[in-house]
């Protein structure tokens, strides 16, 4: 019997660590072909392609949020056509402040103008790691897979990974990435060491591995 796999993709994590750095949009990335690549000659279980992401909300008077929500709705429709399970959570807005110091461009000019801090809004996903971890555990208990392929570099998943490996004797394969950030070398994407040390199999994908799935959508998926 062939090895059965479930694929768990942390969508926000994947976008920020990979797609954004390669200037790719989710709608222009072929997740179905990517899943086939990850599974290899193994069988993808029923409901075994799972995507986790925070949902975009439209803000009144903000055309960018309306456009972002429209793009995400279209993206979800593409995934659903190929039987992906989509798990969502609301993006939460958090107000953050940073002091005006040497980390800020032209900080001396800003200080002369009396500006000592910058306040901005940041969107944060809440509960995505919990949903992914829960599905890892439930899938193991229900014997939905032999191997879980985890596309996420979130160390919060380690306890769930430990549990399904040691208690349920399931295999976990970690998919990490080595992607250069053209704007800042210190922001390069690298595999997470804690995920490497706590999984059975590890794969590190580079830019050329990702580009092959970055073709424009065909007419059928528009």
C-alpha positions as CSV (number, residue, x, y, z in Angstrom):
1,X,0.0,0.0,0.0
2,X,1.3,3.4,-0.9
3,X,2.2,6.0,1.7
4,X,-0.8,8.3,2.4
5,X,0.0,12.0,2.9
6,X,-1.8,15.1,4.1
7,X,-0.4,18.4,3.1
8,X,-0.7,21.3,5.6
9,X,0.2,24.7,4.2
10,X,0.3,27.8,6.5
11,X,-0.7,30.3,3.9
12,X,0.4,33.5,5.7
13,X,3.7,32.0,6.6
14,X,4.3,30.8,3.0
15,X,3.3,34.1,1.5
16,X,5.6,36.2,3.7
17,X,8.6,33.9,3.7
18,X,8.4,32.8,0.1
19,X,6.0,34.4,-2.3
20,X,6.4,38.0,-1.2
21,X,10.2,37.8,-1.5
22,X,9.9,36.4,-5.0
23,X,7.2,39.0,-5.9
24,X,4.6,36.4,-6.6
25,X,0.9,36.6,-5.9
26,X,-1.0,33.7,-4.5
27,X,-3.4,33.7,-7.6
28,X,-0.4,33.3,-9.8
29,X,1.0,30.3,-8.0
30,X,-0.2,26.8,-8.9
31,X,-0.8,25.2,-5.5
32,X,-2.3,22.1,-7.2
33,X,0.9,21.3,-9.0
34,X,2.9,22.2,-5.9
35,X,0.9,19.6,-3.9
36,X,1.6,17.0,-6.6
37,X,5.3,17.9,-6.4
38,X,5.3,17.6,-2.6
39,X,3.5,14.3,-2.6
40,X,5.8,12.6,-5.2
41,X,4.7,9.0,-5.8
42,X,2.6,9.0,-2.6
43,X,-1.2,9.2,-2.4
44,X,-2.8,12.4,-1.2
45,X,-5.5,11.4,1.3
46,X,-9.1,12.4,0.9
47,X,-9.4,16.0,2.1
48,X,-5.7,15.9,2.4
49,X,-4.8,19.2,0.9
50,X,-5.3,21.8,3.6
51,X,-4.6,25.6,3.5
52,X,-4.7,27.9,6.5
53,X,-4.9,31.6,6.3
54,X,-6.2,34.8,7.9
55,X,-9.1,36.4,6.0
56,X,-8.9,39.9,4.7
57,X,-11.7,42.4,5.7
58,X,-12.8,45.4,3.7
59,X,-12.4,48.7,5.5
60,X,-14.8,51.5,4.7
61,X,-13.1,54.1,2.6
62,X,-10.0,51.9,1.9
63,X,-10.0,50.7,-1.7
64,X,-6.8,48.7,-1.1
65,X,-8.6,46.5,1.4
66,X,-11.5,46.0,-1.0
67,X,-9.1,44.9,-3.7
68,X,-7.3,42.6,-1.3
69,X,-10.5,41.0,-0.3
70,X,-11.5,40.5,-3.9
71,X,-8.2,38.9,-4.7
72,X,-8.5,36.5,-1.7
73,X,-12.1,35.6,-2.7
74,X,-10.9,34.7,-6.2
75,X,-8.0,32.7,-4.8
76,X,-10.2,30.7,-2.5
77,X,-12.4,29.9,-5.5
78,X,-9.4,28.5,-7.4
79,X,-8.4,26.3,-4.4
80,X,-11.9,25.0,-3.9
81,X,-12.1,23.9,-7.6
82,X,-9.3,21.4,-6.9
83,X,-10.7,20.2,-3.6
84,X,-8.5,22.1,-1.1
85,X,-9.8,22.4,2.4
86,X,-9.5,26.1,3.5
87,X,-9.3,26.9,7.2
88,X,-9.5,30.6,8.0
89,X,-9.2,33.0,11.0
90,X,-9.8,36.7,11.1
91,X,-6.9,39.1,10.8
92,X,-6.7,41.2,13.9
93,X,-5.5,44.8,13.8
94,X,-2.9,45.8,16.3
95,X,-1.6,49.3,16.9
96,X,2.2,49.4,17.2
97,X,4.7,52.1,17.9
98,X,8.4,52.4,17.2
99,X,10.7,55.2,18.5
100,X,12.4,57.4,15.9
101,X,16.0,56.4,16.2
102,X,18.9,55.3,13.9
103,X,16.7,52.4,12.6
104,X,14.5,54.9,10.8
105,X,15.5,56.5,7.5
106,X,16.2,60.3,8.0
107,X,15.6,60.0,11.7
108,X,17.5,63.1,12.5
109,X,15.3,65.2,10.2
110,X,12.2,63.7,11.8
111,X,13.5,64.5,15.3
112,X,14.1,68.1,14.4
113,X,10.4,68.3,13.4
114,X,9.5,67.0,16.8
115,X,8.5,63.5,15.7
116,X,9.7,61.0,18.4
117,X,7.7,58.0,17.5
118,X,5.8,56.4,14.6
119,X,2.4,54.8,15.1
120,X,1.1,52.3,12.6
121,X,-1.4,49.5,12.2
122,X,-0.3,45.9,11.8
123,X,-2.5,42.9,10.8
124,X,-1.8,39.7,12.7
125,X,-3.2,36.2,12.2
126,X,-4.8,34.7,15.3
127,X,-5.4,31.0,15.8
128,X,-4.1,29.7,12.5
129,X,-1.3,27.7,14.2
130,X,-3.9,26.2,16.6
131,X,-6.1,25.1,13.7
132,X,-3.3,23.5,11.9
133,X,-2.0,21.8,15.0
134,X,-5.5,20.5,15.8
135,X,-5.9,19.1,12.3
136,X,-2.5,17.4,12.6
137,X,-3.6,15.7,15.7
138,X,-7.2,14.8,14.6
139,X,-5.9,13.5,11.3
140,X,-3.4,11.2,13.2
141,X,-6.1,10.0,15.6
142,X,-8.5,9.3,12.7
143,X,-5.7,7.6,10.7
144,X,-6.1,10.0,7.8
145,X,-2.4,9.9,6.8
146,X,0.8,8.0,7.2
147,X,2.9,11.2,6.7
148,X,2.0,14.8,7.3
149,X,3.8,17.2,5.0
150,X,4.0,20.5,6.9
151,X,4.7,23.7,4.9
152,X,5.2,26.1,7.8
153,X,8.2,27.5,9.7
154,X,6.2,28.1,12.9
155,X,7.8,26.7,16.0
156,X,4.4,26.7,17.8
157,X,3.6,23.6,15.8
158,X,6.4,21.6,17.5
159,X,4.3,20.2,20.4
160,X,1.7,18.9,18.0
161,X,4.4,17.4,15.8
162,X,6.0,15.7,18.8
163,X,2.6,14.2,19.8
164,X,1.7,12.8,16.4
165,X,5.1,11.3,15.9
166,X,5.7,9.8,19.4
167,X,2.1,8.9,20.4
168,X,0.5,8.0,17.1
169,X,3.7,6.9,15.3
170,X,3.0,9.1,12.3
171,X,5.8,10.5,10.1
172,X,6.1,14.3,9.7
173,X,7.9,15.9,6.8
174,X,9.0,19.5,7.1
175,X,9.2,21.7,4.0
176,X,11.4,24.7,4.6
177,X,12.8,27.3,2.3
178,X,16.1,29.1,1.5
179,X,15.1,32.3,-0.3
180,X,17.2,35.5,-0.6
181,X,15.6,38.8,0.2
182,X,16.8,41.3,-2.4
183,X,16.2,44.3,-0.1
184,X,17.9,43.1,3.0
185,X,20.2,40.1,3.5
186,X,19.3,39.8,7.2
187,X,15.7,39.0,6.1
188,X,16.6,36.0,4.0
189,X,14.3,33.0,4.5
190,X,16.1,30.0,6.0
191,X,14.7,26.7,7.3
192,X,13.7,26.7,11.0
193,X,16.2,24.6,13.1
194,X,13.6,23.5,15.6
195,X,11.4,22.1,12.8
196,X,14.4,20.3,11.3
197,X,15.4,18.6,14.6
198,X,11.8,17.5,15.4
199,X,10.6,16.0,12.1
200,X,11.4,12.7,10.4
201,X,12.1,14.1,6.9
202,X,13.3,17.6,5.9
203,X,13.2,19.3,2.5
204,X,14.6,22.7,1.8
205,X,13.3,24.4,-1.4
206,X,15.1,27.2,-3.2
207,X,13.9,29.9,-5.6
208,X,14.1,27.7,-8.7
209,X,11.9,25.1,-7.0
210,X,9.2,27.7,-6.4
211,X,9.5,29.6,-9.7
212,X,8.3,26.5,-11.6
213,X,4.9,26.8,-10.0
214,X,4.6,30.6,-10.5
215,X,3.0,30.6,-13.9
216,X,0.2,32.9,-14.7
217,X,-3.3,31.6,-14.3
218,X,-4.9,30.0,-17.3
219,X,-8.3,31.1,-18.5
220,X,-10.0,28.3,-16.6
221,X,-8.9,29.6,-13.2
222,X,-9.5,33.3,-13.8
